[in-house]
Amino acid sequence: MNKAESQPWYRLYASAVVKLDHKRLIERVEATEAAIHGRLRDLQYDSDHHEERQLIADAQHTLALLRRRP
């Protein structure tokens, strides 16, 4: 497990991508997006965490796709 996987946003993200119930999926996506937003605030003045920033970008892309899912 890398450092990013221990972050709350990552655990929420992992649970969101496996949800089949659309209503619960959207709830998880929204919770994950909020956690990501908070984490990005934490990292705002930190020039490190490049791997986590890439994982966040990938997660945001996936979450956007999940939002469009019927």
Rosetta blueprint (number, residue, H / E / L):
1 M L
2 N L
3 K L
4 A H
5 E H
6 S H
7 Q L
8 P H
9 W H
10 Y H
11 R H
12 L H
13 Y H
14 A H
15 S H
16 A H
17 V L
18 V L
19 K L
20 L L
21 D L
22 H H
23 K H
24 R H
25 L H
26 I H
27 E H
28 R H
29 V H
30 E H
31 A H
32 T H
33 E H
34 A H
35 A H
36 I H
37 H H
38 G H
39 R H
40 L H
41 R H
42 D H
43 L H
44 Q L
45 Y L
46 D L
47 S L
48 D L
49 H L
50 H H
51 E H
52 E H
53 R H
54 Q H
55 L H
56 I H
57 A H
58 D H
59 A H
60 Q H
61 H H
62 T H
63 L H
64 A H
65 L H
66 L H
67 R H
68 R H
69 R L
70 P L
